[in-house]
Amino acid sequence: MAKKTTGKLLGSLWGYLLLAAVLWLWFLPSIGPGVIAILSALVVLYTLFQAPMWCCAETRSRAPCRNNAYGILLGCHLRQHKWQKVKMAVRQQYWGKLGRRVFGSVGGQAATFSAFAGMVSACAATVTLIAK
């Protein structure tokens, strides 16, 4: 098994670094809320479609798939799994199952909390931008 280089590791985890930068930018008065809103939206898009985590789609044996996937909403390389998590997010009766599967791994927990923090930051920056 080959080790990942630092550049590849930072390339796959850039959204988490951007989230840290967004949190730091909130304390700088010289940065406007528009920049923070845009960067926060990028964090949310990263966590939904690119953050590394397990697939967690349902296999034929009703167990969660353990293949590598990207983002909270996308599945692994298997054709049946590619959009299964998106379908689970759209249908209300599957929200609990999707939540349990995503929170079943550390990568899913990190992506979910980052997406939530990015959404809160984007909403707060947008309200600040409108109020000024």
N, C-alpha and C positions, 0 to 999 in steps of 0.2 A: 504494500500500500504506500503510495507516494505522499509525501508531505505537501501541504499547500504552502505556497510562498506567501510572504507578507502582503505583497501586492494583490494576489488573488483573494486572500482572506479579507482585506480591506475592501476590495471590489464587490465581494458578495455581502458585506455587512455595512455598506455605506449609509443605509437608511438609519441605522442606530447611531452612527456618528453624527448624522444630520439632526437627529432628535436631540442629542446632547448640545449641538450648536444652537438649535432653536431655544432650548431652555436657557442657555447662557445669554442669547440675544435679548431675552425678555428683560434682563437687568441693565442693558445698555440704552440710555435715553437717546442716543444719536441714531439708532436704527428705527425706522418707521414700522408701523404695524402692517403695511402692505407687504414688505419683504418677509416678515414673520409669517403672514398668512400663506404666502406662496410656498415657503420652505416647509411649513406644516402640512400643506396639501401634498407636497412631494413625499413626506414621511408616511402619510396615509396611503398613498399609491404604492409606495415601496412595500409596506406591510401587507397590503391586500394582494399584490401580484408578484413580488420578487423575494421576499424574506425566506431564507432557507428553513424548511421544516419537514416533517413527515407528511405523507399524503393523507392518511387517515380516512380514505374513502372505504366504503364497505366492500369486502371481498365476498366471494361465493360462499365461504364458510362463516359469514357474518362477523368476521374479525376485522379490525381496522388495518388497512394496508400500511406497511412500514417502509415503502419506497420513499426516496427523497423527492420532494416537490418544492414548488416555489410559491410563496404567498399563502394567505389564509384561504383564498377562494379557489385556487387552482390545484388540480391533482397531479399525479405523477405521469410517467411516460405511457402508461397503459391507456388505450383509447377509451375504455369504459370509465376510467377514473378522471379523465381530463376535466369534465364539466360536472361531475357528480356533486362536488362540494358547492358549486354555484347553485345547483338545483336545490340542495339542502338548505342553503341560505335564503332562497326565494320562498320555499314552501314553509308555512308556519308550523306545521306539525313536526318538522324535522329540526327545528331550531335547537331544541334540547340535546338531540343526538349530535349535532354539529358542535355545539358548545362543549360537550363532554369529550369529544374526539380531539378538538383543537387544544383544549386545556390539558390533554393527556400527555403532552410533551413540553419540555422546557422551551423549545423553539416556538411552539404555538403560543405558550403563555407570554413569551417576550414580544412576539409579533402582535398579539391581541392588546397587551397593555400599551405598546408603542402606538398602535393605531388609535386607541382611545385617547392617549395623551396628545397625539397629533390633531385629532378632531377637536378636542377641547381648546387647544392652542389656536387652531385655525378659526374657530368660532369666536374666541375672545379677541383675536386680532381683527377679525372682520367687524365686530361690534365696536371696537376702539376706533377703527378706520371710519366707520359710519358716524360715530358720535363726534368726531373732530371736525 
